[in-house]
């Protein structure tokens, strides 16, 4: 993996609460401004793409069912200029006699993986509650919000919200990437 991308990703997330450098010292604010929403589970801040961890939204480029709607839902939550805080999953798990970090910090494309907060709102969770995204525990790894995400996904599915109504043949499987089907 490109070491520059990893260094930028780690610096970006390490600075999540540092304020982004453009606010007055007497006004504590979340760390970053959203530049744009790429799709239903990716945003851009400081010129870097950030992937919302533990969720998966329909793809735009494959024109999956609900792809545009998923992006629109995230755009409504995080219009350009919205201040957000990025948080990685810092939960440690004791395994084979040693601690290890539970989740990856970057994905296979070098994008930082994070929970995105707007104020106190966990945007990852909100998207799942709305049915704009599903849960995806990549490699079976469950993060610190796994229970809330699963409960939200099951409610959205039961109430046929969002993609669960628009794409009725979509299977709910938190261990696999989402593949929507009409």
N, C-alpha and C positions, 0 to 999 in steps of 0.2 A: 504494500500500500504506500502511496506517496507520503513521505514524511512531512511535507509541507501541509498537506490536507489534514493529517492527524494533529500536527501542532496547532493549526488554526482551530480545528474542532475542539481540542482540549482547552485552548485559551478562551474560546468563545463560551464554553460551558463553565469553566472555572470562574469566569467573570459574571456569571448569571445574576448575581446580586449586587454587582459593583456600580450599576447605574448607567453604563454605556457611555459615560464621559460627556454627556451633553445636557446635564441638568444642574441646577444650583444645589450647593451643598446643604442648604436648609430645607430642601424638598426631596425626601426619600421617595424614589419611584422604582418600578420594575426596571430591569436591566436593558432591554432592547426594544427598538421600534421595528414592527413588521414592515418590510419593504413590499412584499407581495405574497400572495397565496399561489403556490404552484399547482397543487391539486388538493384532494381531500385529506391528505395526511402529510403534506410537506409545505413549509413556509420558507421564506428567505429573510434573513436578518444579517446586516453588515456584509452583504454580498455573498453569504454562505447559505446553502440549503440546509435546513434542519428537518429531520424526519420525526414525526410524532411517534413515540415508542409505544409498544404493546397494542397498537390498533392497526387496521388496514382498511383503506377506502377503495372503492372502485377506481380503476385506472382510466385516465382520459385518453392516453395515446392509443389504447386498444379499443376505445369507444365502448367500454363496458356499460352495461345497464347501470344507471344512476351516477355515472362518473361526473357529469357536469353538475348535477344536483349536489353531489358531495362537495365538490369544490365551492359551489355557491354557498353552502352551509358554513364552510370554514371562512369564506370571504365575509359573510355576514357577521361572524363572531370576531374576526380579526381583519378589519379593513386596513389598508395601508396607513401607517402612522400609529397604530395601536401599540401601546407599551405592553410588553410581556416579560415574564420571568421564565427562564429555562431551567429545568431541574432534571438531573439524571437520577437513575435508580441507584442509590448508595447502599441499599440493603446488603448486608453480608450474610453468607450462608456458610455454616460449618460443614465441611465435607472431607471425608478421609483424613481427619486429624488436622485440617488446616482451614483457614478462612479463604473464601474466594468471592470476588464480586459476582453478583447474581446475573447482571445483564451486560451485554456489550455496550460500549460507549459510542461506537460508530458502526454504520451498516456496511455492507460489502461494497458500496459505492463511495465510501468515505464520508458520508453525511453524518453529523452528530445525531444521536438518538436522544430525545428528551421528552419529558412531560412539559407542556406549555401551559403557563398560568397567566390569566388576565385578571389581575387583582387576586382574589381568593378562588376564582373559578378554574378548575382543572378542565382545560379545553379538550383534551383527549377524551375524558369521561363524558363531557357534554355531547361530543360528536357521536359517541356510542349511544347515549340516551336518546338522541334525536333519530337514530337509525341512519345517520349519514356515514357511519363507519362501523366496522365490526371489531371484535377482539382478535388479536393474533399474538399468541405466545410463541414467538420464533424459537425454534429448537426446544420447545417445551418450557422455556424459562419464564417463570411468573414473577412479576415485579411487585412492588409494594402496594400498588392499587389494583392488583389482580382480582380480588374479591368484588370490589366495587364495579370494575369493568364487566366482569361476568354477569353480575346481577343486572346491571344496566342493559347489557346485550339481550339477556333473556326477557326482560320487560319489553324492550323495543320489538323483539321478535314476536312475543305473545300478543302485543298490541298492534302489530303490523305497521310500525312506524317507518318512514323513510324508505330505504332500499328494500326492507322486508315486505312492503306493500307493492312497490314498483317492480320488483324482481322476485316474484313468488317461488321460482325454482331454485333460488340460491340456498345452499346448505350452510348451516351454522356449524363451523368447526374451528374452535380457537387455536388448534394446532396446525392449521394450514392457512396459506394466503387466501384471501377472499377472491372468489370467482363468481361474479353475479350472473344470473340467468333469468330471463323472462319466463 
